[in-house]
């Protein structure tokens, strides 16, 4: 009797276990774990076409992070259907989904603006509601997105959120709303050096009329402890009236210990100086940095030859010639391995020394893999850095022309040492890349950030036009 009782319960237990296994198998088939569903997302991002499966993942996948990933894919791909689905997703109960829905709408809005289209007003209304969200990341991405849409009418709402000040400043500059000059100027008094820097950058980028408060702020920040703040100020001083107190500040900055500060100071002196204020420029001709020497020589030559305004108003963004051909795609069979790749590193040997690079397969797997294949196949062997902006970036092109690449705009900020692909159009990257020599607020989410330097920082400031890449190889 006892044995029969035990056997009956064993059968019941077995049936329960089989039922649970069946449920688990069904869940796995519908949710597709790990690299398998990432492969599905990458496939659609390569095709640049939203489809019902992708919209369905954003709407009804039981895993919030997968719904968020679907929103990122919809934002990268764009299209009317993608906008409609993302607008619905701003009401998702999961904060991560709302955040990436806002981020995706920002990508689409930015692309619309660059191509001369009016960003979707319904999307702007949905983003405005997110400015009151309880999650700070959601608010941050909404602020960033509205800035990309140039929603000047929402500037006051943008300024009143708890988003990071640097993000808010960037958004307000993009709206081109000069009413916030005083607010930006007050941010230069922050105890946080990153906020002081972001405020100085924003005031220069906005190109608003100079006020007395702005002048005082620039002159005060010229003595700031932070190198990046002083560099931003040295650049901004070129907008002030050419008076003795401004020349005195620039003269001091032109002898700064940091090369990017000296570079910006010499450029500003070149814009403001007249024949009576060339002493600092003449001293800069002996600077150890060849880029600074070249700027000083150009400024003096312009003064002697009486050439007006020899410098452009601002440095150009990293750009390459537009490419008409279609970007190549990875075979479907390759995508699972790409989605599983982590921690891949490269060594970039140059005529000045070596850099170690880590590629970001988490946030830009297609771009990271494409760069890896190009680099290890020798495409960059013998290439030279062309554009070099000491307070911006250094840019290198392949030794031979290459076709376009698929962009993967992502949430990673461009900090010093970050690596990005150069844009070749609104929806294409070139094979040229750049390395940020300073944080680049206005490059964030507009360029494919695919990796970063993890060694060689001291070499970065020594790169000049013509510095050669010997090879890029695996360690």
FENTAQUI-V713281 format. One record per residue. RES is the residue in one letter. OMEGA is omega in radians with two decimals (* if undefined). BURIAL is I if it has 24 or more other ideal C-beta (glycine too) atoms within 12 Angstrom, else O. Layout:
# FENTAQUI-V713281
res=<RES/RES>
omega=<OMEGA/OMEGA>
burial=<BURIAL/BURIAL>
This chain:
# FENTAQUI-V713281
res=<X/X/X/X/X/X/X/X/X/X/X/X/X/X/X/X/X/X/X/X/X/X/X/X/X/X/X/X/X/X/X/X/X/X/X/X/X/X/X/X/X/X/X/X/X/X/X/X/X/X/X/X/X/X/X/X/X/X/X/X/X/X/X/X/X/X/X/X/X/X/X/X/X/X/X/X/X/X/X/X/X/X/X/X/X/X/X/X/X/X/X/X/X/X/X/X/X/X/X/X/X/X/X/X/X/X/X/X/X/X/X/X/X/X/X/X/X/X/X/X/X/X/X/X/X/X/X/X/X/X/X/X/X/X/X/X/X/X/X/X/X/X/X/X/X/X/X/X/X/X/X/X/X/X/X/X/X/X/X/X/X/X/X/X/X/X/X/X/X/X/X/X/X/X/X/X/X/X/X/X/X/X/X/X/X/X/X/X/X/X/X/X/X/X/X/X/X/X/X/X/X/X/X/X/X/X/X/X/X/X/X/X/X/X/X/X/X/X/X/X/X/X/X/X/X/X/X/X/X/X/X/X/X/X/X/X/X/X/X/X/X/X/X/X/X/X/X/X/X/X/X/X/X/X/X/X/X/X/X/X/X/X/X/X/X/X/X/X/X/X/X/X/X/X/X/X/X/X/X/X/X/X/X/X/X/X/X/X/X/X/X/X/X/X/X/X/X/X/X/X/X/X/X/X/X/X/X/X/X/X/X/X/X/X/X/X/X/X/X/X/X/X/X/X/X/X/X/X/X/X/X/X/X/X/X/X/X/X/X/X/X/X/X/X/X/X/X/X/X/X/X/X/X/X/X/X/X/X/X/X/X/X/X/X/X/X/X/X/X/X/X/X/X/X/X/X/X/X/X/X/X/X/X/X/X/X/X/X/X/X/X/X/X/X/X/X/X/X/X/X/X/X/X/X/X/X/X/X/X/X/X/X/X/X/X/X/X/X/X/X/X/X/X/X/X/X/X/X/X/X/X/X/X/X/X/X/X/X/X/X/X/X/X/X/X/X/X/X/X/X/X/X/X/X/X/X/X/X/X/X/X/X/X/X/X/X/X/X/X/X/X/X/X/X/X>
omega=<-3.13/-3.13/3.12/3.12/-3.12/-3.12/3.12/3.14/3.07/3.12/3.12/3.14/3.12/3.14/3.10/3.14/3.12/3.09/3.11/3.11/3.11/3.10/3.14/3.13/3.11/3.11/-3.14/-3.13/-3.11/-3.06/3.11/-3.01/2.88/-3.00/-3.08/3.13/3.04/3.07/3.10/3.12/-3.12/3.12/-3.11/3.08/3.07/-3.13/-3.14/3.12/3.02/3.12/-3.10/3.14/-3.10/3.09/3.12/3.09/3.12/-3.07/-2.87/3.03/-3.07/-3.12/-3.06/-3.10/3.08/3.04/3.10/3.13/3.09/3.10/3.09/3.12/3.12/3.10/3.13/-3.09/-3.13/-3.12/-3.09/3.14/3.11/3.12/-3.12/-3.14/3.14/3.08/3.08/-3.06/3.09/3.10/-3.12/3.13/-3.12/-3.12/-3.12/3.13/3.11/-3.13/-3.10/2.99/3.09/3.14/3.14/3.09/3.08/3.10/-3.12/3.13/3.12/3.13/3.10/-3.10/-3.12/-3.13/3.03/3.11/3.09/3.09/-3.03/-3.12/3.10/3.08/3.12/3.12/3.11/3.13/3.12/3.11/-3.13/3.10/3.12/-3.11/-3.13/-3.12/-3.03/3.14/3.09/3.14/-3.11/-3.13/3.08/3.08/3.14/-3.12/3.13/3.04/3.13/3.10/3.13/-3.10/-3.09/-3.14/3.13/-3.06/-3.12/3.10/3.11/-3.08/-3.04/-3.08/3.06/3.11/3.07/-3.04/-3.13/3.10/3.13/3.12/3.13/3.14/-3.13/3.08/-3.13/3.09/3.13/-3.10/-3.07/3.12/-3.05/3.11/-3.12/3.12/3.10/3.14/3.13/3.13/3.12/3.11/-3.11/3.03/-3.12/-3.08/3.12/3.10/3.10/3.12/-3.11/3.12/3.12/3.09/-3.10/3.14/3.13/-3.11/-3.10/3.14/3.10/3.08/-3.10/3.08/3.10/3.14/3.12/3.12/3.13/-3.14/3.13/-3.11/3.09/-3.11/3.09/3.12/-3.08/-3.13/-3.01/-3.11/-3.10/3.09/-3.13/3.12/3.11/3.13/3.12/3.08/-3.10/-3.12/3.13/-3.13/-3.08/3.07/-3.12/3.12/-3.01/-3.09/3.09/3.11/3.12/3.13/-3.13/3.12/3.11/-3.13/3.13/3.08/-3.09/3.13/-3.06/-3.03/-3.13/3.07/3.13/-3.14/-3.12/3.13/3.14/3.09/-3.14/3.06/3.12/3.12/-3.00/-2.92/2.95/-3.06/-3.12/-3.07/-3.11/-3.04/-3.12/3.10/3.13/3.07/-3.10/3.09/3.13/-3.11/3.14/-3.11/-3.09/3.11/3.11/3.09/-3.12/3.12/3.14/3.14/3.14/-3.12/3.14/3.13/3.13/3.12/-3.12/-3.11/3.12/3.09/-3.07/3.00/-3.04/-3.05/3.04/-3.09/3.12/3.14/3.07/3.04/3.09/-3.14/3.06/3.12/3.11/-3.13/-3.03/-3.05/3.14/3.08/3.09/3.14/3.00/3.03/-3.13/-3.10/-3.13/-2.98/3.11/3.12/3.11/-3.10/3.13/-3.04/3.07/2.94/3.13/-3.11/3.11/3.01/3.06/3.12/3.11/3.13/3.13/-3.06/-3.03/2.98/2.97/-3.05/2.94/-3.09/-3.02/3.11/3.12/-3.03/-3.14/-3.04/-3.12/3.13/3.12/-3.13/3.12/3.12/3.12/-3.11/3.09/-3.07/-3.07/3.05/3.06/-3.09/-3.09/3.13/-3.14/3.12/-3.13/2.99/-3.12/3.09/3.09/3.12/-3.05/3.09/-3.11/-3.03/2.97/-3.01/3.14/3.12/3.05/3.13/3.07/-3.10/3.13/3.12/-3.10/3.11/3.12/3.14/3.07/-3.13/-3.07/-2.98/-3.08/-3.14/3.04/3.06/3.08/-3.12/3.08/-3.13/-3.12/3.03/-3.12/-3.12/3.04/-3.12/-3.11/-3.06/3.12/3.00/2.97/3.08/3.05/3.12/3.08/3.07/-3.13/3.07/3.14/3.03/-3.07/-3.08/-3.00/3.00/-3.10/3.09/3.10/3.07/3.12/3.11/-2.97/-3.13/3.14/3.03/3.02/2.98/3.12/-3.09/-3.10/-3.14/-3.04/-3.11/3.14/-3.14/3.08/3.08/-3.10/3.06/-2.99/2.97/3.13/3.10/2.97/-2.99/3.02/3.13/*>
burial=<O/O/O/O/O/O/O/O/O/O/O/O/O/O/O/O/O/O/O/O/O/O/O/O/O/O/O/O/O/O/I/I/O/O/O/O/I/I/I/I/I/I/I/I/I/I/I/I/O/I/I/O/I/I/I/I/I/I/I/O/I/O/O/I/I/I/I/I/I/I/I/I/I/I/I/I/I/I/I/O/O/I/I/I/I/I/I/I/I/I/O/I/O/I/I/I/I/I/I/I/I/I/I/I/I/I/I/I/I/I/I/I/I/O/O/O/O/O/I/I/O/O/I/I/O/I/I/I/I/I/I/O/I/O/I/O/I/I/I/I/I/I/I/I/I/I/I/I/I/I/I/O/O/I/I/O/I/I/I/O/I/O/I/I/I/I/I/I/I/I/I/I/I/I/I/O/I/I/O/I/I/I/I/I/I/O/I/I/O/I/O/O/I/I/I/I/I/I/I/I/I/I/I/I/I/I/O/I/O/I/O/O/O/I/I/O/I/I/I/O/I/I/O/I/O/I/I/I/I/I/I/I/I/I/I/I/I/I/I/I/O/O/O/O/O/I/I/I/I/I/I/I/I/I/I/I/O/I/I/I/I/I/I/I/I/I/I/I/I/I/I/I/I/O/O/O/I/I/O/I/I/O/O/I/I/O/I/O/I/I/I/I/I/I/I/I/I/I/I/I/O/I/I/O/O/O/O/O/O/I/I/O/O/O/I/O/I/I/I/I/O/O/I/O/O/O/I/O/I/I/O/O/O/O/I/O/O/I/I/O/I/O/O/I/I/I/I/I/I/I/O/O/O/I/I/I/I/I/I/I/I/I/I/I/I/I/I/I/I/I/I/I/I/I/I/I/O/O/I/I/O/O/I/I/I/I/I/I/I/I/I/I/I/I/I/I/I/I/O/O/O/I/I/I/I/I/I/I/I/I/I/I/I/I/I/I/I/I/I/I/I/I/I/I/I/I/I/I/I/I/I/I/I/I/I/I/I/I/I/I/I/I/I/I/I/I/I/I/I/I/I/I/I/O/O/I/O/O/I/I/I/I/I/I/O/O/I/I/I/O/I/I/O/O/O>
